[in-house]
């Protein structure tokens, strides 16, 4: 790689930052809380070598090779950021948020409320997003963290899970009448019953998402990657959800798998 002076790198970084600001302005139209972009090009890519008269090479700050215009580069950065086309964060870059109110793990307001519902067939984990939100990859990393917490003793390969984006409306939709297990039915209708009501469902989710649910970004995941879900596959069903709350910069991971 050519060696660039500190001044050259400063000019390239400033040029790159301008591109990022333009891309971020577009991204914020759909993700108002976005603060970063994904750019697969390091600052060194923002140089081009130009052969000029009288026969020497000049280094100029410019868009990376392979793009016809700044607009095309901006579009690529927007697409990568919205799709999360970036290597997944390492597990240590995400930590479980302990929902602390009194200094004890899992004893904050949400988990205190859950103690009133001992017959739930739904398991919850809250995972803090530490290094910025990068869409699909961040959801998978949160899933891995939750699996380590909720599924101790169970074998599984969460990196093989496949996620499909769903809307917040779908997440909280009425209990499915076709027998398919969705979140509300998993909460209200476990194999052995629990007597809980829609009011209980709303109360728990009000504590889980205290700033509302309109901004949530939700993925529903396949469940054939862990023996944790074997019981549910017998007949009742399985559930695996990650929901990112940008207002709190955290994920709620929701799992369910039961049998009679």
C-alpha positions in Angstrom: 0.0 0.0 0.0 1.4 3.5 -0.8 2.6 5.6 2.1 0.5 8.8 2.6 1.5 11.8 4.6 -0.5 12.7 7.7 -1.8 15.7 5.7 -2.9 13.5 2.8 -4.7 11.2 5.3 -6.4 14.2 6.9 -7.7 15.4 3.6 -9.0 11.9 2.7 -10.6 11.5 6.2 -12.4 14.8 5.8 -13.6 13.9 2.3 -14.8 10.5 3.6 -16.6 12.1 6.5 -18.5 14.3 4.1 -19.6 11.2 2.2 -20.7 9.6 5.4 -22.7 12.6 6.5 -24.6 12.6 3.2 -25.3 8.8 3.6 -26.4 9.3 7.2 -28.9 12.0 6.3 -30.6 9.5 3.9 -30.5 6.7 6.5 -32.1 8.9 9.2 -35.2 9.2 7.0 -36.0 5.6 8.0 -33.9 5.2 11.1 -34.0 8.5 13.0 -31.7 7.4 15.8 -28.9 6.1 13.5 -25.5 7.6 14.4 -23.0 5.7 12.2 -22.7 4.2 8.8 -21.1 1.1 7.4 -18.4 1.9 4.9 -16.4 -1.1 3.7 -13.6 1.2 2.5 -10.9 2.3 4.8 -9.6 5.9 4.5 -6.7 4.7 2.4 -9.2 3.7 -0.4 -10.1 7.3 -0.8 -7.0 8.0 -2.9 -6.5 7.6 -6.6 -3.2 7.7 -8.5 -3.2 9.9 -11.5 -0.6 10.0 -14.2 0.0 13.6 -15.3 2.3 15.5 -17.6 5.3 15.8 -17.6 5.4 12.1 -16.6 4.8 11.6 -12.9 2.2 10.1 -10.6 0.0 12.3 -8.5 -2.0 11.2 -5.5 -5.4 12.8 -5.3 -8.3 12.4 -2.8 -11.3 10.8 -4.6 -14.0 8.2 -4.3 -12.7 4.6 -4.1 -12.2 2.8 -7.4 -15.2 0.9 -8.7 -17.8 3.8 -8.3 -18.9 6.0 -11.1 -19.9 8.9 -8.9 -20.2 10.1 -5.3 -23.9 9.3 -5.5 -23.2 5.7 -6.3 -20.9 5.4 -3.4 -23.4 7.0 -1.0 -26.1 4.6 -2.2 -23.8 1.7 -1.5 -23.0 2.9 2.0 -26.7 3.4 2.7 -27.6 -0.1 1.5 -24.8 -1.7 3.5 -25.8 0.2 6.6 -29.5 -0.6 6.4 -28.8 -4.2 5.6 -26.1 -4.7 8.1 -23.6 -5.9 5.6 -20.7 -5.9 8.0 -18.9 -8.7 9.9 -20.8 -9.6 13.1 -19.5 -8.0 16.2 -17.6 -10.3 18.5 -19.6 -11.6 21.4 -17.6 -9.6 23.9 -18.7 -6.4 22.2 -22.3 -7.1 23.4 -23.0 -7.6 27.0 -26.2 -8.6 28.8 -28.0 -5.7 30.2 -28.8 -6.7 33.7 -31.8 -4.4 34.1 -30.4 -3.1 37.4 -32.4 -1.0 39.8 -31.0 -2.3 43.1 -27.6 -3.5 42.1 -28.6 -7.1 41.7 -28.5 -8.8 38.3 -31.9 -9.4 36.7 -33.6 -7.6 39.6 -34.5 -4.4 37.7 -38.1 -3.3 37.1 -38.8 -5.7 34.2 -37.5 -8.8 35.8 -39.1 -7.9 39.1 -42.4 -7.7 37.2 -41.8 -11.2 35.7 -41.7 -12.6 39.2 -45.4 -12.1 39.2 -45.8 -14.5 36.3 -44.1 -17.8 37.4 -46.1 -19.9 34.9 -44.8 -18.2 31.8 -43.6 -20.4 29.0 -41.7 -17.5 27.5 -38.1 -16.8 28.4 -36.6 -13.3 28.1 -33.1 -11.8 27.9 -32.1 -8.2 27.6 -28.9 -7.5 25.7 -27.2 -4.1 25.5 -26.0 -2.9 22.1 -22.5 -1.6 22.9 -20.8 -0.9 19.6 -23.5 0.6 17.4 -26.4 -1.0 15.6 -25.7 -2.8 12.3 -28.9 -4.5 11.6 -29.1 -8.2 10.9 -25.5 -8.9 12.2 -26.2 -7.1 15.5 -29.4 -9.1 16.0 -27.6 -12.4 15.5 -24.9 -11.3 18.0 -27.6 -10.5 20.5 -29.2 -13.9 19.9 -25.9 -15.6 20.7 -25.5 -13.7 23.9 -29.1 -14.6 25.0 -28.6 -18.2 24.1 -25.6 -18.4 26.4 -27.7 -17.0 29.2 -31.1 -18.7 28.7 -30.0 -22.1 27.3 -27.2 -23.2 29.7 -26.7 -26.9 29.4 -28.3 -27.0 25.9 -26.4 -27.6 22.7 -26.9 -25.2 19.9 -25.3 -23.3 17.0 -27.1 -19.9 16.9 -24.8 -18.8 14.1 -26.8 -21.2 11.9 -30.1 -19.5 12.7 -31.8 -17.7 9.9 -33.8 -14.5 10.6 -36.7 -12.9 8.8 -37.6 -9.3 9.5 -41.2 -8.8 10.8 -43.1 -5.6 11.8 -43.8 -4.6 15.4 -47.5 -5.1 14.5 -46.8 -8.7 13.6 -44.9 -9.3 16.9 -47.9 -8.2 19.0 -50.6 -9.5 16.8 -53.6 -11.5 18.3 -53.0 -15.1 19.1 -52.9 -17.1 15.8 -56.1 -19.0 15.1 -54.3 -21.4 12.6 -52.4 -23.1 15.3 -49.1 -21.3 14.6 -47.3 -20.2 17.7 -46.8 -16.5 17.8 -45.6 -14.3 20.7 -49.0 -13.6 22.2 -50.2 -17.2 22.1 -46.9 -18.3 23.6 -47.5 -15.9 26.5 -51.2 -16.7 27.0 -51.6 -20.4 26.0 -48.8 -22.7 27.1 -49.4 -26.5 27.1 -50.4 -26.5 30.8 -52.3 -23.2 30.9 -51.6 -20.2 33.1 -54.7 -18.0 33.3 -52.9 -14.9 32.1 -54.8 -12.3 30.0 -54.2 -9.8 27.3 -53.9 -7.2 30.1 -51.0 -9.2 31.6 -49.4 -9.4 28.1 -49.7 -5.6 27.7 -48.3 -5.0 31.2 -45.2 -7.1 30.6 -44.5 -5.6 27.3 -45.0 -2.1 28.6 -42.2 -2.8 31.1 -40.0 -4.4 28.4 -40.5 -1.6 25.9 -41.2 1.5 28.2 -40.8 4.0 25.3 -43.3 2.3 23.0 -43.0 -0.2 20.2 -43.4 1.8 17.0 -39.6 2.1 16.5 -38.8 -1.5 17.2 -36.8 -3.5 14.6 -37.8 -7.1 14.9 -36.4 -10.4 13.5 -38.0 -13.9 13.9 -35.5 -16.7 13.8 -35.6 -20.3 12.7 -35.3 -22.8 15.6 -33.7 -25.9 14.1 -30.3 -24.9 15.3 -30.6 -26.0 19.0 -31.9 -28.9 21.0 -33.4 -26.3 23.3 -36.4 -26.1 20.9 -36.9 -29.9 20.5 -39.8 -30.1 23.0 -41.7 -27.4 21.3 -41.3 -29.0 17.9 -43.2 -32.0 19.1 -46.5 -30.1 18.7 -46.9 -26.8 20.6 -44.4 -24.8 18.6 -41.3 -22.8 19.1 -40.5 -19.1 19.2 -37.3 -17.1 18.8 -37.4 -13.3 18.5 -35.0 -10.4 18.7 -36.4 -6.9 19.0 -34.1 -3.9 18.9 -35.2 -0.8 20.8 -33.2 2.2 19.4 -34.5 4.5 22.2 -32.8 2.3 24.8 -30.0 0.9 22.5 -30.8 -2.7 23.6 -32.3 -5.9 22.4 -35.1 -7.9 23.9 -34.6 -11.6 23.0 -37.8 -13.8 23.4 -37.7 -17.6 23.3 -40.3 -20.3 23.9 -40.4 -24.0 23.6 -42.7 -26.3 25.6 -44.3 -29.7 25.5 -47.0 -31.5 27.5 
